[in-house]
Amino acid sequence: MDATRIIAVRHGETAWNVAARIQGQLDVGLNETGRWQARRVGEALAGEPISTVYTSDLGRAHETAQSIGAATRVPVIPERGLRERCFGIFEGKTFTEIEETWPDHAHNWRKRIPDWQPPEGGESLIQLRERVTHTVQSLAARHPGQQIVVVAHGGVLDALYRIATRQEVNAPRTWELPNGAINRLLWTPEGFSLVGWSDTQHLDHEALDENART
């Protein structure tokens, strides 16, 4: 089977990203910077051969995907399996609030305990990895020899990087996950491999358009 090329994009910035407030699976929209980032990603990918854009159904990812779909003139398909990790009771809280209110849970989070789950229905890192693996390989298998775009969230992209580089879920993170960055992977039935990561040239401030200046 021919490899499927995957362009993985983290959604544009939100006000909660700026405030370090946990979004999880809450539906938070893009801020002005995030909408600009979404337009820039679309412009950067406009000349690429893309068959389909798949996106988390959460608004911040879906809006980013719509900009890419409009620029590339391909369909945008929501996929619930691309949602951010569920953080349970932590969603809507800042990191500081979590550390003050649930210090033991905050410790487990910082230490990346693989099977620890945030209270009230949160996903463990192992559960997240399994969901991301199943979802993305299922999407990629539909498009052998083609290129697709996957628009998702920081936790999903972190899991994809670890899967493609054969790293454990609790390995220290040494890679970046910027909003609006372009990341490239390959998929075959043998698994995922990394091609390029965290390309943000299209977000260079020298390239700001007039709408972003006003």
N, C-alpha and C positions, 0 to 999 in steps of 0.2 A: 504493500500500500504506500502511495506517495505521502510524504509528510504534509501536515497541515501547519501553515505559518500562522502564528497568533500574535496580534498586537494587543497587549494588555495595558489599559489606561486607568489610572486612579481618577475618580471624579474631581471636578474643580473645587476650589476652596469654599468653605461655608463659614458663617460667623462662629459656629461652635468649634470648628478647627482652630480658629484664632484664639478662642477663649479656653482651649484645652478642655472642652466639655465633651463627655462621652456620648457619641451619637448612636452607636450600635445599630439596631434596626428601627429606631425612630426616624420619621420622615422629615428631614431638615433640608431646606432648599439652598441653592448656591447664593453666595453674596456677589457683589459687583465684580470683584476680582475673579471669583470662580466662573462667572459667565464669560468674562474675557478669556480666561484660560481655556474654556470649552471651545470658544470660537477659534482660538489659536491652534488647538489640537486638530480641529476640523480642517483648517487651512493647511496644516502640515501634512495631513494624510490625503488631501484632495486628489493628488496625482497617483495614488497607489491603487493597485488592483485588489479590491476588497469585495468579497461576496456578500457578507452579512455583518451587521453590528449587533452583538448580543449585550444586554445590559441588565444589571440589577434593577429590580422594579422600584427601588427607592428613588425619590425625586431628584436628589443631588446627582446620582449616577445617570438616571434616565434623561435629565436635561443635558448633561454632558454628551451622552450618546446621541441625542437628537441633533446637536450641532455637528457631530461627526457624520451622521447619516445624511444631513442636508448637504454638507460639503462634498461627500463622496457619492451621493445619489444612490444609496443602497438602503434596504429595509433595516429598521431597528426593531429588535424582538426582545421584549422583557423576559427575564429568567430569574425566578425567585431564588434559585440555588446560588446566585451570585451576590446575594445580600451580605452585608457586613456580619461579622460575628455577633451573636446575641450576647449582650452583657447583663441581662437580667436587671436586677435592682440598681445596678450602676448607671444605667442609661439616663441621661439628663444631668448627671453629676459631674463635677470637675474632679481632676486627679487629687487635688488638695482635700476636697470634701470626702472622697473615698478613703484617703489615708487617715483622716481625723475620725471618721465614723466607723470604719471597718478595718482597723490596722492589721488584723490577722489575714483577712482576705487580700488586702493591698500587698502584703508581703508575698503571698502565694502568686499574685499576679506578676509582681516584679521579678520573682524567681522563675517564672514561666513553668510552673508545675504542670506537666502534660495533661493529667487527668482532673485537675481542679476546675470546677465550674463556678462562675459567679452566681450568687444566690438568686433564687426565684427564676429558674429556667434558663440560666446562661449556658453557653456552649463551652466545653473544654477545648484546648488546643488540638487534641486528638480528633474530637468530633468535627471541628472546623476543617482540619486537613482532609478528613474523609469526605466531607461535603464538597470541598473545592475540587479535590481529585475527581470525584465522580461526575460533578457538573461539567467541568471544563473538558475532560476527556470525552464525555458524551457529545458536547457541542463540536469539538474538533473532529470527531469521527464522522460527522455529517459532511465534512468538507475536505476530503483527501485531495492533495494537490492544489488547494486554494488557500486564500488568506482571509482570516476573520479578525474582527475587533471584539475584544471583551472589555466592557467598562464596569468597573467594580470599585472596591474600597481598600483601604490600607491593609486591613487584616487579611483580606482575600489575596491581595498581591503579595503580601509577606509569605503566606502559605504557598503560593505558586513558586516564588523564588526558592523556597526551601525544598519543594518537591523537585524542581528542575535541577537543583545543585546537590541533591541527595543529603540534605542537612536535617538534623532532628528538630522537632518543634521547639525544644528548649535550648537550642544553640544560640549564643549571643548574636544579636543582629549587627552586622557590619555593613549593611547596604541601606540606601536611602529609599524613601517612598514618597516623593513629592507629589502634591496635587497637580494633575494635568501632565505628568511625565509620560513618555512613550517607552514601553518595555516590549521586548521581542523574544518569543520562544518558538520552538518547534515541537510538534507532537507526532509520534508514530505509535502503533500498538505496543511498542517496547517502552514507551514512556515519554516524558518531557525532557527537553534540553534547553539551555539558555543561549540566546544569540546576542542580546544587548539589553542593558538595563539603565533606567533613569536618564533617558535623553530629554533634556529640557531646553535645547537650543531654540526651539520655537517660542519659548517663554522669556527669552532675553529681553530685558527692559528697553533695549534700543529698538525693538520691534513693536513697541506700543502703538496701537492705532489711535485715531482721533477720539473714538468713543471712550477709550480708557483714560484719556487725558482730561476729559470734561466732567 
